[in-house]
Amino acid sequence: MQLVSAGPPLRYVLVTATGYEWRARLGDVRPATVEERAEYDAALERRLRGLRDLGRRLTGSRRA
């Protein structure tokens, strides 16, 4: 969850590991469970690894 406006009123967006975001009211959200956080972290790492691989392929470099 990211704060996007200090308001008033406060405005937040929820962000998925793929970058999709949507508005949320603070009263409608809760802390992520350990399992949800682990799933998010794993999905984000897969996405970043894919982007790094794409960068290497596009540049012909071994490091991107």
mmCIF file as Biopython writes it, N, C-alpha, C and O atoms, coordinates in Angstrom:
data_model
#
loop_
_atom_site.group_PDB
_atom_site.id
_atom_site.type_symbol
_atom_site.label_atom_id
_atom_site.label_alt_id
_atom_site.label_comp_id
_atom_site.label_asym_id
_atom_site.label_entity_id
_atom_site.label_seq_id
_atom_site.pdbx_PDB_ins_code
_atom_site.Cartn_x
_atom_site.Cartn_y
_atom_site.Cartn_z
_atom_site.occupancy
_atom_site.B_iso_or_equiv
_atom_site.auth_seq_id
_atom_site.auth_asym_id
_atom_site.pdbx_PDB_model_num
ATOM 1   N N  . MET A ? 1  ? 0.849   -1.154  0.000   1.0 0.0 1  A 1 
ATOM 2   C CA . MET A ? 1  ? 0.000   0.000   0.000   1.0 0.0 1  A 1 
ATOM 3   C C  . MET A ? 1  ? 0.900   1.224   0.000   1.0 0.0 1  A 1 
ATOM 4   O O  . MET A ? 1  ? 1.902   1.277   0.714   1.0 0.0 1  A 1 
ATOM 5   N N  . GLN A ? 2  ? 0.527   2.206   -0.812  1.0 0.0 2  A 1 
ATOM 6   C CA . GLN A ? 2  ? 1.299   3.439   -0.889  1.0 0.0 2  A 1 
ATOM 7   C C  . GLN A ? 2  ? 0.398   4.633   -0.627  1.0 0.0 2  A 1 
ATOM 8   O O  . GLN A ? 2  ? -0.725  4.690   -1.128  1.0 0.0 2  A 1 
ATOM 9   N N  . LEU A ? 3  ? 0.879   5.573   0.146   1.0 0.0 3  A 1 
ATOM 10  C CA . LEU A ? 3  ? 0.180   6.828   0.369   1.0 0.0 3  A 1 
ATOM 11  C C  . LEU A ? 3  ? 0.421   7.707   -0.856  1.0 0.0 3  A 1 
ATOM 12  O O  . LEU A ? 3  ? 1.571   7.963   -1.212  1.0 0.0 3  A 1 
ATOM 13  N N  . VAL A ? 4  ? -0.647  8.172   -1.505  1.0 0.0 4  A 1 
ATOM 14  C CA . VAL A ? 4  ? -0.473  9.004   -2.690  1.0 0.0 4  A 1 
ATOM 15  C C  . VAL A ? 4  ? -0.904  10.443  -2.473  1.0 0.0 4  A 1 
ATOM 16  O O  . VAL A ? 4  ? -0.593  11.308  -3.292  1.0 0.0 4  A 1 
ATOM 17  N N  . SER A ? 5  ? -1.617  10.718  -1.381  1.0 0.0 5  A 1 
ATOM 18  C CA . SER A ? 5  ? -2.027  12.077  -1.065  1.0 0.0 5  A 1 
ATOM 19  C C  . SER A ? 5  ? -2.150  12.206  0.446   1.0 0.0 5  A 1 
ATOM 20  O O  . SER A ? 5  ? -2.830  11.411  1.096   1.0 0.0 5  A 1 
ATOM 21  N N  . ALA A ? 6  ? -1.493  13.206  0.990   1.0 0.0 6  A 1 
ATOM 22  C CA . ALA A ? 6  ? -1.550  13.416  2.433   1.0 0.0 6  A 1 
ATOM 23  C C  . ALA A ? 6  ? -2.841  14.107  2.848   1.0 0.0 6  A 1 
ATOM 24  O O  . ALA A ? 6  ? -3.084  14.342  4.032   1.0 0.0 6  A 1 
ATOM 25  N N  . GLY A ? 7  ? -3.669  14.430  1.848   1.0 0.0 7  A 1 
ATOM 26  C CA . GLY A ? 7  ? -5.015  14.896  2.100   1.0 0.0 7  A 1 
ATOM 27  C C  . GLY A ? 7  ? -5.097  16.307  2.626   1.0 0.0 7  A 1 
ATOM 28  O O  . GLY A ? 7  ? -4.165  17.091  2.447   1.0 0.0 7  A 1 
ATOM 29  N N  . PRO A ? 8  ? -6.208  16.649  3.280   1.0 0.0 8  A 1 
ATOM 30  C CA . PRO A ? 8  ? -7.268  15.682  3.564   1.0 0.0 8  A 1 
ATOM 31  C C  . PRO A ? 8  ? -8.125  15.404  2.321   1.0 0.0 8  A 1 
ATOM 32  O O  . PRO A ? 8  ? -8.238  16.291  1.475   1.0 0.0 8  A 1 
ATOM 33  N N  . PRO A ? 9  ? -8.703  14.281  2.175   1.0 0.0 9  A 1 
ATOM 34  C CA . PRO A ? 9  ? -8.494  13.074  2.980   1.0 0.0 9  A 1 
ATOM 35  C C  . PRO A ? 9  ? -7.235  12.334  2.529   1.0 0.0 9  A 1 
ATOM 36  O O  . PRO A ? 9  ? -6.727  12.562  1.431   1.0 0.0 9  A 1 
ATOM 37  N N  . LEU A ? 10 ? -6.743  11.449  3.389   1.0 0.0 10 A 1 
ATOM 38  C CA . LEU A ? 10 ? -5.614  10.602  3.005   1.0 0.0 10 A 1 
ATOM 39  C C  . LEU A ? 10 ? -6.043  9.697   1.863   1.0 0.0 10 A 1 
ATOM 40  O O  . LEU A ? 10 ? -7.170  9.202   1.859   1.0 0.0 10 A 1 
ATOM 41  N N  . ARG A ? 11 ? -5.164  9.474   0.897   1.0 0.0 11 A 1 
ATOM 42  C CA . ARG A ? 11 ? -5.480  8.586   -0.221  1.0 0.0 11 A 1 
ATOM 43  C C  . ARG A ? 11 ? -4.361  7.561   -0.378  1.0 0.0 11 A 1 
ATOM 44  O O  . ARG A ? 11 ? -3.174  7.885   -0.341  1.0 0.0 11 A 1 
ATOM 45  N N  . TYR A ? 12 ? -4.784  6.330   -0.552  1.0 0.0 12 A 1 
ATOM 46  C CA . TYR A ? 12 ? -3.845  5.219   -0.679  1.0 0.0 12 A 1 
ATOM 47  C C  . TYR A ? 12 ? -4.132  4.446   -1.955  1.0 0.0 12 A 1 
ATOM 48  O O  . TYR A ? 12 ? -5.259  4.451   -2.450  1.0 0.0 12 A 1 
ATOM 49  N N  . VAL A ? 13 ? -3.105  3.778   -2.493  1.0 0.0 13 A 1 
ATOM 50  C CA . VAL A ? 13 ? -3.301  2.812   -3.565  1.0 0.0 13 A 1 
ATOM 51  C C  . VAL A ? 13 ? -2.665  1.507   -3.138  1.0 0.0 13 A 1 
ATOM 52  O O  . VAL A ? 13 ? -1.634  1.490   -2.466  1.0 0.0 13 A 1 
ATOM 53  N N  . LEU A ? 14 ? -3.293  0.416   -3.536  1.0 0.0 14 A 1 
ATOM 54  C CA . LEU A ? 14 ? -2.728  -0.923  -3.364  1.0 0.0 14 A 1 
ATOM 55  C C  . LEU A ? 14 ? -2.001  -1.258  -4.653  1.0 0.0 14 A 1 
ATOM 56  O O  . LEU A ? 14 ? -2.490  -0.954  -5.742  1.0 0.0 14 A 1 
ATOM 57  N N  . VAL A ? 15 ? -0.842  -1.880  -4.540  1.0 0.0 15 A 1 
ATOM 58  C CA . VAL A ? 15 ? -0.019  -2.177  -5.707  1.0 0.0 15 A 1 
ATOM 59  C C  . VAL A ? 15 ? 0.316   -3.660  -5.714  1.0 0.0 15 A 1 
ATOM 60  O O  . VAL A ? 15 ? 0.799   -4.202  -4.719  1.0 0.0 15 A 1 
ATOM 61  N N  . THR A ? 16 ? 0.054   -4.319  -6.852  1.0 0.0 16 A 1 
ATOM 62  C CA . THR A ? 16 ? 0.395   -5.730  -6.976  1.0 0.0 16 A 1 
ATOM 63  C C  . THR A ? 16 ? 1.850   -5.872  -7.418  1.0 0.0 16 A 1 
ATOM 64  O O  . THR A ? 16 ? 2.492   -4.887  -7.784  1.0 0.0 16 A 1 
ATOM 65  N N  . ALA A ? 17 ? 2.358   -7.081  -7.382  1.0 0.0 17 A 1 
ATOM 66  C CA . ALA A ? 17 ? 3.732   -7.339  -7.816  1.0 0.0 17 A 1 
ATOM 67  C C  . ALA A ? 17 ? 3.920   -7.034  -9.293  1.0 0.0 17 A 1 
ATOM 68  O O  . ALA A ? 17 ? 5.045   -6.796  -9.732  1.0 0.0 17 A 1 
ATOM 69  N N  . THR A ? 18 ? 2.842   -7.036  -10.068 1.0 0.0 18 A 1 
ATOM 70  C CA . THR A ? 18 ? 2.946   -6.729  -11.502 1.0 0.0 18 A 1 
ATOM 71  C C  . THR A ? 18 ? 2.784   -5.245  -11.788 1.0 0.0 18 A 1 
ATOM 72  O O  . THR A ? 18 ? 2.858   -4.819  -12.941 1.0 0.0 18 A 1 
ATOM 73  N N  . GLY A ? 19 ? 2.562   -4.454  -10.739 1.0 0.0 19 A 1 
ATOM 74  C CA . GLY A ? 19 ? 2.448   -3.019  -10.924 1.0 0.0 19 A 1 
ATOM 75  C C  . GLY A ? 19 ? 1.024   -2.506  -11.031 1.0 0.0 19 A 1 
ATOM 76  O O  . GLY A ? 19 ? 0.811   -1.295  -11.090 1.0 0.0 19 A 1 
ATOM 77  N N  . TYR A ? 20 ? 0.048   -3.395  -11.057 1.0 0.0 20 A 1 
ATOM 78  C CA . TYR A ? 20 ? -1.347  -2.967  -11.102 1.0 0.0 20 A 1 
ATOM 79  C C  . TYR A ? 20 ? -1.688  -2.269  -9.787  1.0 0.0 20 A 1 
ATOM 80  O O  . TYR A ? 20 ? -1.309  -2.743  -8.716  1.0 0.0 20 A 1 
ATOM 81  N N  . GLU A ? 21 ? -2.394  -1.156  -9.862  1.0 0.0 21 A 1 
ATOM 82  C CA . GLU A ? 21 ? -2.748  -0.456  -8.637  1.0 0.0 21 A 1 
ATOM 83  C C  . GLU A ? 21 ? -4.201  -0.012  -8.656  1.0 0.0 21 A 1 
ATOM 84  O O  . GLU A ? 21 ? -4.781  0.223   -9.717  1.0 0.0 21 A 1 
ATOM 85  N N  . TRP A ? 22 ? -4.772  0.098   -7.482  1.0 0.0 22 A 1 
ATOM 86  C CA . TRP A ? 22 ? -6.137  0.588   -7.350  1.0 0.0 22 A 1 
ATOM 87  C C  . TRP A ? 22 ? -6.270  1.320   -6.032  1.0 0.0 22 A 1 
ATOM 88  O O  . TRP A ? 22 ? -5.512  1.076   -5.093  1.0 0.0 22 A 1 
ATOM 89  N N  . ARG A ? 23 ? -7.247  2.228   -5.966  1.0 0.0 23 A 1 
ATOM 90  C CA . ARG A ? 23 ? -7.473  3.030   -4.767  1.0 0.0 23 A 1 
ATOM 91  C C  . ARG A ? 23 ? -8.038  2.187   -3.633  1.0 0.0 23 A 1 
ATOM 92  O O  . ARG A ? 23 ? -8.749  1.206   -3.853  1.0 0.0 23 A 1 
ATOM 93  N N  . ALA A ? 24 ? -7.706  2.592   -2.428  1.0 0.0 24 A 1 
ATOM 94  C CA . ALA A ? 24 ? -8.232  1.904   -1.243  1.0 0.0 24 A 1 
ATOM 95  C C  . ALA A ? 24 ? -8.401  2.907   -0.116  1.0 0.0 24 A 1 
ATOM 96  O O  . ALA A ? 24 ? -7.616  3.845   0.024   1.0 0.0 24 A 1 
ATOM 97  N N  . ARG A ? 25 ? -9.426  2.698   0.678   1.0 0.0 25 A 1 
ATOM 98  C CA . ARG A ? 25 ? -9.591  3.490   1.901   1.0 0.0 25 A 1 
ATOM 99  C C  . ARG A ? 25 ? -8.872  2.763   3.025   1.0 0.0 25 A 1 
ATOM 100 O O  . ARG A ? 25 ? -8.858  1.533   3.077   1.0 0.0 25 A 1 
ATOM 101 N N  . LEU A ? 26 ? -8.285  3.525   3.911   1.0 0.0 26 A 1 
ATOM 102 C CA . LEU A ? 26 ? -7.516  2.936   4.994   1.0 0.0 26 A 1 
ATOM 103 C C  . LEU A ? 26 ? -8.359  1.949   5.799   1.0 0.0 26 A 1 
ATOM 104 O O  . LEU A ? 26 ? -7.839  0.928   6.250   1.0 0.0 26 A 1 
ATOM 105 N N  . GLY A ? 27 ? -9.639  2.231   5.986   1.0 0.0 27 A 1 
ATOM 106 C CA . GLY A ? 27 ? -10.506 1.332   6.743   1.0 0.0 27 A 1 
ATOM 107 C C  . GLY A ? 27 ? -10.818 0.029   6.035   1.0 0.0 27 A 1 
ATOM 108 O O  . GLY A ? 27 ? -11.350 -0.896  6.648   1.0 0.0 27 A 1 
ATOM 109 N N  . ASP A ? 28 ? -10.490 -0.058  4.734   1.0 0.0 28 A 1 
ATOM 110 C CA . ASP A ? 28 ? -10.798 -1.257  3.954   1.0 0.0 28 A 1 
ATOM 111 C C  . ASP A ? 28 ? -9.603  -2.184  3.766   1.0 0.0 28 A 1 
ATOM 112 O O  . ASP A ? 28 ? -9.704  -3.185  3.056   1.0 0.0 28 A 1 
ATOM 113 N N  . VAL A ? 29 ? -8.486  -1.867  4.387   1.0 0.0 29 A 1 
ATOM 114 C CA . VAL A ? 29 ? -7.285  -2.690  4.209   1.0 0.0 29 A 1 
ATOM 115 C C  . VAL A ? 29 ? -6.828  -3.242  5.552   1.0 0.0 29 A 1 
ATOM 116 O O  . VAL A ? 29 ? -7.251  -2.775  6.610   1.0 0.0 29 A 1 
ATOM 117 N N  . ARG A ? 30 ? -5.970  -4.227  5.489   1.0 0.0 30 A 1 
ATOM 118 C CA . ARG A ? 30 ? -5.399  -4.847  6.675   1.0 0.0 30 A 1 
ATOM 119 C C  . ARG A ? 30 ? -3.961  -5.211  6.356   1.0 0.0 30 A 1 
ATOM 120 O O  . ARG A ? 30 ? -3.591  -5.274  5.183   1.0 0.0 30 A 1 
ATOM 121 N N  . PRO A ? 31 ? -3.152  -5.449  7.359   1.0 0.0 31 A 1 
ATOM 122 C CA . PRO A ? 31 ? -1.777  -5.882  7.086   1.0 0.0 31 A 1 
ATOM 123 C C  . PRO A ? 31 ? -1.778  -7.233  6.361   1.0 0.0 31 A 1 
ATOM 124 O O  . PRO A ? 31 ? -2.649  -8.071  6.596   1.0 0.0 31 A 1 
ATOM 125 N N  . ALA A ? 32 ? -0.812  -7.427  5.497   1.0 0.0 32 A 1 
ATOM 126 C CA . ALA A ? 32 ? -0.671  -8.698  4.789   1.0 0.0 32 A 1 
ATOM 127 C C  . ALA A ? 32 ? -0.258  -9.789  5.765   1.0 0.0 32 A 1 
ATOM 128 O O  . ALA A ? 32 ? 0.458   -9.538  6.735   1.0 0.0 32 A 1 
ATOM 129 N N  . THR A ? 33 ? -0.719  -11.000 5.493   1.0 0.0 33 A 1 
ATOM 130 C CA . THR A ? 33 ? -0.266  -12.141 6.286   1.0 0.0 33 A 1 
ATOM 131 C C  . THR A ? 33 ? 1.152   -12.499 5.855   1.0 0.0 33 A 1 
ATOM 132 O O  . THR A ? 33 ? 1.630   -12.021 4.826   1.0 0.0 33 A 1 
ATOM 133 N N  . VAL A ? 34 ? 1.805   -13.315 6.618   1.0 0.0 34 A 1 
ATOM 134 C CA . VAL A ? 34 ? 3.158   -13.767 6.267   1.0 0.0 34 A 1 
ATOM 135 C C  . VAL A ? 34 ? 3.125   -14.465 4.913   1.0 0.0 34 A 1 
ATOM 136 O O  . VAL A ? 34 ? 4.018   -14.266 4.089   1.0 0.0 34 A 1 
ATOM 137 N N  . GLU A ? 35 ? 2.101   -15.283 4.678   1.0 0.0 35 A 1 
ATOM 138 C CA . GLU A ? 35 ? 1.990   -16.016 3.405   1.0 0.0 35 A 1 
ATOM 139 C C  . GLU A ? 35 ? 1.766   -15.058 2.237   1.0 0.0 35 A 1 
ATOM 140 O O  . GLU A ? 35 ? 2.374   -15.222 1.179   1.0 0.0 35 A 1 
ATOM 141 N N  . GLU A ? 36 ? 0.899   -14.062 2.419   1.0 0.0 36 A 1 
ATOM 142 C CA . GLU A ? 36 ? 0.639   -13.091 1.355   1.0 0.0 36 A 1 
ATOM 143 C C  . GLU A ? 36 ? 1.896   -12.291 1.032   1.0 0.0 36 A 1 
ATOM 144 O O  . GLU A ? 36 ? 2.190   -12.036 -0.136  1.0 0.0 36 A 1 
ATOM 145 N N  . ARG A ? 37 ? 2.624   -11.902 2.046   1.0 0.0 37 A 1 
ATOM 146 C CA . ARG A ? 37 ? 3.853   -11.134 1.822   1.0 0.0 37 A 1 
ATOM 147 C C  . ARG A ? 37 ? 4.887   -11.984 1.077   1.0 0.0 37 A 1 
ATOM 148 O O  . ARG A ? 37 ? 5.567   -11.492 0.177   1.0 0.0 37 A 1 
ATOM 149 N N  . ALA A ? 38 ? 5.001   -13.261 1.456   1.0 0.0 38 A 1 
ATOM 150 C CA . ALA A ? 38 ? 5.947   -14.155 0.783   1.0 0.0 38 A 1 
ATOM 151 C C  . ALA A ? 38 ? 5.561   -14.344 -0.686  1.0 0.0 38 A 1 
ATOM 152 O O  . ALA A ? 38 ? 6.428   -14.356 -1.560  1.0 0.0 38 A 1 
ATOM 153 N N  . GLU A ? 39 ? 4.261   -14.490 -0.958  1.0 0.0 39 A 1 
ATOM 154 C CA . GLU A ? 39 ? 3.800   -14.625 -2.347  1.0 0.0 39 A 1 
ATOM 155 C C  . GLU A ? 39 ? 4.108   -13.363 -3.145  1.0 0.0 39 A 1 
ATOM 156 O O  . GLU A ? 39 ? 4.568   -13.443 -4.284  1.0 0.0 39 A 1 
ATOM 157 N N  . TYR A ? 40 ? 3.856   -12.199 -2.549  1.0 0.0 40 A 1 
ATOM 158 C CA . TYR A ? 40 ? 4.138   -10.930 -3.212  1.0 0.0 40 A 1 
ATOM 159 C C  . TYR A ? 40 ? 5.631   -10.806 -3.512  1.0 0.0 40 A 1 
ATOM 160 O O  . TYR A ? 40 ? 6.020   -10.477 -4.633  1.0 0.0 40 A 1 
ATOM 161 N N  . ASP A ? 41 ? 6.461   -11.070 -2.509  1.0 0.0 41 A 1 
ATOM 162 C CA . ASP A ? 41 ? 7.913   -10.963 -2.694  1.0 0.0 41 A 1 
ATOM 163 C C  . ASP A ? 41 ? 8.404   -11.899 -3.785  1.0 0.0 41 A 1 
ATOM 164 O O  . ASP A ? 41 ? 9.245   -11.516 -4.597  1.0 0.0 41 A 1 
ATOM 165 N N  . ALA A ? 42 ? 7.881   -13.137 -3.813  1.0 0.0 42 A 1 
ATOM 166 C CA . ALA A ? 42 ? 8.296   -14.105 -4.838  1.0 0.0 42 A 1 
ATOM 167 C C  . ALA A ? 42 ? 7.849   -13.640 -6.227  1.0 0.0 42 A 1 
ATOM 168 O O  . ALA A ? 42 ? 8.612   -13.738 -7.188  1.0 0.0 42 A 1 
ATOM 169 N N  . ALA A ? 43 ? 6.629   -13.140 -6.335  1.0 0.0 43 A 1 
ATOM 170 C CA . ALA A ? 43 ? 6.132   -12.668 -7.634  1.0 0.0 43 A 1 
ATOM 171 C C  . ALA A ? 43 ? 6.939   -11.463 -8.112  1.0 0.0 43 A 1 
ATOM 172 O O  . ALA A ? 43 ? 7.253   -11.353 -9.297  1.0 0.0 43 A 1 
ATOM 173 N N  . LEU A ? 44 ? 7.270   -10.570 -7.198  1.0 0.0 44 A 1 
ATOM 174 C CA . LEU A ? 44 ? 8.065   -9.401  -7.565  1.0 0.0 44 A 1 
ATOM 175 C C  . LEU A ? 44 ? 9.453   -9.822  -8.032  1.0 0.0 44 A 1 
ATOM 176 O O  . LEU A ? 44 ? 9.962   -9.289  -9.017  1.0 0.0 44 A 1 
ATOM 177 N N  . GLU A ? 45 ? 10.062  -10.764 -7.341  1.0 0.0 45 A 1 
ATOM 178 C CA . GLU A ? 45 ? 11.389  -11.238 -7.755  1.0 0.0 45 A 1 
ATOM 179 C C  . GLU A ? 45 ? 11.325  -11.878 -9.140  1.0 0.0 45 A 1 
ATOM 180 O O  . GLU A ? 45 ? 12.213  -11.655 -9.963  1.0 0.0 45 A 1 
ATOM 181 N N  . ARG A ? 46 ? 10.283  -12.674 -9.407  1.0 0.0 46 A 1 
ATOM 182 C CA . ARG A ? 46 ? 10.137  -13.274 -10.746 1.0 0.0 46 A 1 
ATOM 183 C C  . ARG A ? 46 ? 9.998   -12.187 -11.812 1.0 0.0 46 A 1 
ATOM 184 O O  . ARG A ? 46 ? 10.584  -12.292 -12.890 1.0 0.0 46 A 1 
ATOM 185 N N  . ARG A ? 47 ? 9.228   -11.152 -11.513 1.0 0.0 47 A 1 
ATOM 186 C CA . ARG A ? 47 ? 9.039   -10.064 -12.478 1.0 0.0 47 A 1 
ATOM 187 C C  . ARG A ? 47 ? 10.348  -9.328  -12.724 1.0 0.0 47 A 1 
ATOM 188 O O  . ARG A ? 47 ? 10.694  -9.050  -13.872 1.0 0.0 47 A 1 
ATOM 189 N N  . LEU A ? 48 ? 11.073  -9.013  -11.669 1.0 0.0 48 A 1 
ATOM 190 C CA . LEU A ? 48 ? 12.347  -8.309  -11.822 1.0 0.0 48 A 1 
ATOM 191 C C  . LEU A ? 48 ? 13.369  -9.157  -12.567 1.0 0.0 48 A 1 
ATOM 192 O O  . LEU A ? 48 ? 14.124  -8.642  -13.392 1.0 0.0 48 A 1 
ATOM 193 N N  . ARG A ? 49 ? 13.395  -10.457 -12.280 1.0 0.0 49 A 1 
ATOM 194 C CA . ARG A ? 49 ? 14.315  -11.354 -12.981 1.0 0.0 49 A 1 
ATOM 195 C C  . ARG A ? 49 ? 13.982  -11.381 -14.474 1.0 0.0 49 A 1 
ATOM 196 O O  . ARG A ? 49 ? 14.880  -11.359 -15.316 1.0 0.0 49 A 1 
ATOM 197 N N  . GLY A ? 50 ? 12.681  -11.429 -14.798 1.0 0.0 50 A 1 
ATOM 198 C CA . GLY A ? 50 ? 12.262  -11.406 -16.194 1.0 0.0 50 A 1 
ATOM 199 C C  . GLY A ? 50 ? 12.666  -10.120 -16.889 1.0 0.0 50 A 1 
ATOM 200 O O  . GLY A ? 50 ? 13.094  -10.143 -18.043 1.0 0.0 50 A 1 
ATOM 201 N N  . LEU A ? 51 ? 12.531  -8.998  -16.194 1.0 0.0 51 A 1 
ATOM 202 C CA . LEU A ? 51 ? 12.935  -7.718  -16.784 1.0 0.0 51 A 1 
ATOM 203 C C  . LEU A ? 51 ? 14.450  -7.657  -16.982 1.0 0.0 51 A 1 
ATOM 204 O O  . LEU A ? 51 ? 14.923  -7.143  -17.996 1.0 0.0 51 A 1 
ATOM 205 N N  . ARG A ? 52 ? 15.206  -8.174  -16.025 1.0 0.0 52 A 1 
ATOM 206 C CA . ARG A ? 52 ? 16.667  -8.201  -16.194 1.0 0.0 52 A 1 
ATOM 207 C C  . ARG A ? 52 ? 17.053  -9.077  -17.378 1.0 0.0 52 A 1 
ATOM 208 O O  . ARG A ? 52 ? 17.924  -8.710  -18.167 1.0 0.0 52 A 1 
ATOM 209 N N  . ASP A ? 53 ? 16.405  -10.238 -17.505 1.0 0.0 53 A 1 
ATOM 210 C CA . ASP A ? 53 ? 16.691  -11.128 -18.634 1.0 0.0 53 A 1 
ATOM 211 C C  . ASP A ? 53 ? 16.359  -10.454 -19.955 1.0 0.0 53 A 1 
ATOM 212 O O  . ASP A ? 53 ? 17.118  -10.561 -20.918 1.0 0.0 53 A 1 
ATOM 213 N N  . LEU A ? 54 ? 15.230  -9.761  -20.006 1.0 0.0 54 A 1 
ATOM 214 C CA . LEU A ? 54 ? 14.845  -9.049  -21.221 1.0 0.0 54 A 1 
ATOM 215 C C  . LEU A ? 54 ? 15.865  -7.973  -21.553 1.0 0.0 54 A 1 
ATOM 216 O O  . LEU A ? 54 ? 16.246  -7.814  -22.713 1.0 0.0 54 A 1 
ATOM 217 N N  . GLY A ? 55 ? 16.307  -7.238  -20.551 1.0 0.0 55 A 1 
ATOM 218 C CA . GLY A ? 55 ? 17.318  -6.214  -20.772 1.0 0.0 55 A 1 
ATOM 219 C C  . GLY A ? 55 ? 18.603  -6.786  -21.335 1.0 0.0 55 A 1 
ATOM 220 O O  . GLY A ? 55 ? 19.219  -6.193  -22.220 1.0 0.0 55 A 1 
ATOM 221 N N  . ARG A ? 56 ? 19.007  -7.940  -20.822 1.0 0.0 56 A 1 
ATOM 222 C CA . ARG A ? 56 ? 20.219  -8.589  -21.348 1.0 0.0 56 A 1 
ATOM 223 C C  . ARG A ? 56 ? 20.026  -9.012  -22.795 1.0 0.0 56 A 1 
ATOM 224 O O  . ARG A ? 56 ? 20.922  -8.833  -23.620 1.0 0.0 56 A 1 
ATOM 225 N N  . ARG A ? 57 ? 18.864  -9.573  -23.110 1.0 0.0 57 A 1 
ATOM 226 C CA . ARG A ? 57 ? 18.611  -10.007 -24.494 1.0 0.0 57 A 1 
ATOM 227 C C  . ARG A ? 57 ? 18.574  -8.818  -25.449 1.0 0.0 57 A 1 
ATOM 228 O O  . ARG A ? 57 ? 19.092  -8.895  -26.563 1.0 0.0 57 A 1 
ATOM 229 N N  . LEU A ? 58 ? 17.965  -7.728  -25.015 1.0 0.0 58 A 1 
ATOM 230 C CA . LEU A ? 58 ? 17.842  -6.570  -25.890 1.0 0.0 58 A 1 
ATOM 231 C C  . LEU A ? 58 ? 19.166  -5.869  -26.120 1.0 0.0 58 A 1 
ATOM 232 O O  . LEU A ? 58 ? 19.391  -5.317  -27.197 1.0 0.0 58 A 1 
ATOM 233 N N  . THR A ? 59 ? 20.033  -5.879  -25.145 1.0 0.0 59 A 1 
ATOM 234 C CA . THR A ? 59 ? 21.321  -5.186  -25.278 1.0 0.0 59 A 1 
ATOM 235 C C  . THR A ? 59 ? 22.433  -6.123  -25.735 1.0 0.0 59 A 1 
ATOM 236 O O  . THR A ? 59 ? 23.516  -5.666  -26.102 1.0 0.0 59 A 1 
ATOM 237 N N  . GLY A ? 60 ? 22.176  -7.428  -25.716 1.0 0.0 60 A 1 
ATOM 238 C CA . GLY A ? 60 ? 23.216  -8.383  -26.063 1.0 0.0 60 A 1 
ATOM 239 C C  . GLY A ? 60 ? 24.273  -8.478  -24.983 1.0 0.0 60 A 1 
ATOM 240 O O  . GLY A ? 60 ? 25.363  -9.000  -25.219 1.0 0.0 60 A 1 
ATOM 241 N N  . SER A ? 61 ? 23.962  -7.984  -23.815 1.0 0.0 61 A 1 
ATOM 242 C CA . SER A ? 61 ? 24.910  -7.955  -22.701 1.0 0.0 61 A 1 
ATOM 243 C C  . SER A ? 61 ? 24.676  -9.122  -21.766 1.0 0.0 61 A 1 
ATOM 244 O O  . SER A ? 61 ? 23.579  -9.676  -21.703 1.0 0.0 61 A 1 
ATOM 245 N N  . ARG A ? 62 ? 25.714  -9.486  -21.045 1.0 0.0 62 A 1 
ATOM 246 C CA . ARG A ? 62 ? 25.559  -10.504 -20.007 1.0 0.0 62 A 1 
ATOM 247 C C  . ARG A ? 62 ? 25.048  -9.875  -18.724 1.0 0.0 62 A 1 
ATOM 248 O O  . ARG A ? 62 ? 24.499  -10.573 -17.872 1.0 0.0 62 A 1 
ATOM 249 N N  . ARG A ? 63 ? 25.222  -8.551  -18.570 1.0 0.0 63 A 1 
ATOM 250 C CA . ARG A ? 63 ? 24.734  -7.851  -17.386 1.0 0.0 63 A 1 
ATOM 251 C C  . ARG A ? 63 ? 23.851  -6.714  -17.816 1.0 0.0 63 A 1 
ATOM 252 O O  . ARG A ? 63 ? 24.205  -5.938  -18.703 1.0 0.0 63 A 1 
ATOM 253 N N  . ALA A ? 64 ? 22.683  -6.613  -17.178 1.0 0.0 64 A 1 
ATOM 254 C CA . ALA A ? 64 ? 21.773  -5.499  -17.492 1.0 0.0 64 A 1 
ATOM 255 C C  . ALA A ? 64 ? 21.223  -4.927  -16.211 1.0 0.0 64 A 1 
ATOM 256 O O  . ALA A ? 64 ? 20.436  -3.981  -16.245 1.0 0.0 64 A 1 
#
